[in-house]
Amino acid sequence: MTGAVPLACSLCRGDPAVQRGMELSLRKSQALVDGRISLEHHPGRLKPFDAVVRLADCQLLDEHQQPTSSFMAGREARIRIGYRMTTPLAAGSVSFVCVFRNDQGQRLAYCSSDIVGDPIPQLHPSGSVECVIPKLPLAPGLYAIDLGCKVSNAWADFIYEAVEIEVVDGGFYVTRRLPPEGEGQVLLEYTWRTIEDGH
């Protein structure tokens, strides 16, 4: 199966978006085991860390908490990260991070457990943590998620583009319409109103 990646890409060298989409599809078919993506030997771990906490696997869950390989815009999305620890750590000393990137590698969102005031309690030697996004604000397209873990605000592990996902239309707005292609990838909840002169 791995030999199919260069073959597929050779057919679409003129279109980077198509090439990335084909690579994504092939990687998904190889990486998923029981709905979990192993992070043990991930090429996105670009440097060695002290391994006090190590990211072990990742699982994407939809609004029904079922394993999925894609998310729906405007619906709940869950990113479950499996970890392993080599040393007991105090409650509140560990934080986890998910970073969303677009297909150009640009960072769109940084989701950290310490920013939103969700301190991680004392962890078991192994287990999982979950980032829950109630209404995913991304337009349909291809994205990557970096995963990381900090201990006392220093990186204990970080994996660049740990997971690649496709976001599909889930009816973010009541009109079920979306911004024109190329006019932004982040979907905001907003309203318009008129204001009379003098008010």
Secondary structure, DSSP 4 states (H G I P E B T S, - for coil): -TTHHHHHHHTTTT-HHHHHHHHHHHHHHHHEETTEEE-TT-TT--S----SEEEEEEEEE-TTS-B-SEEETTS-EEEEEEEEESS---TTSEEEEEEEE-TT--EEEEEETTTTT----PPPSEEEEEEEESS--B-SEEEEEEEEEEETTEEEEEEEEEEEEEEE----STT---PPTTS-SB----------TT-
